Amino acid sequence: MSSHAATALRAFGHDTPHLAVAAIHPHGGEGGHFGDEEITVLRPALEKAAEGLGVVGPVPADSVFPQGLEGRVDGVLSHFHDQGHIPAKTVDFDGTVSVTVGLPILRTSVDHGTAFDIAGSGRASHGTMAAAFRAAAGFSRFTDRIRAAYGTVVAR
């Protein structure tokens, strides 16, 4: 789990990545009082997968994301879709972008659903699409590293 995230962080320019892994339960499970997956599953998995990597966790989800914003870590690994989307969209709803990792190509996209309910109404914002294009332009300098990490698609 964290080794895949570390590979992605390296491909995107973090040569010695530092990754924080979010906990699942409130307050990181409070030592097993709110659930024991942090103790029985996450911590052992992180110890095994994080050998030689700069990984911390599990960190309570309500405090892990500020570590990324403050630059204390290069990335935050969340376990659930909305666990990561809520803090990102709270900080910058129209600038939040999805970057797909694990592919031999650079792929960015808007970080929201299809919005079928407002399609064609003129109310949809182009902000996230523009942000996805800007992110792709910024990350384009890493395409050789992405190909090296994940293989190549077609020879040029």
Disulfide bonds with the S-S distance in Angstrom:
none
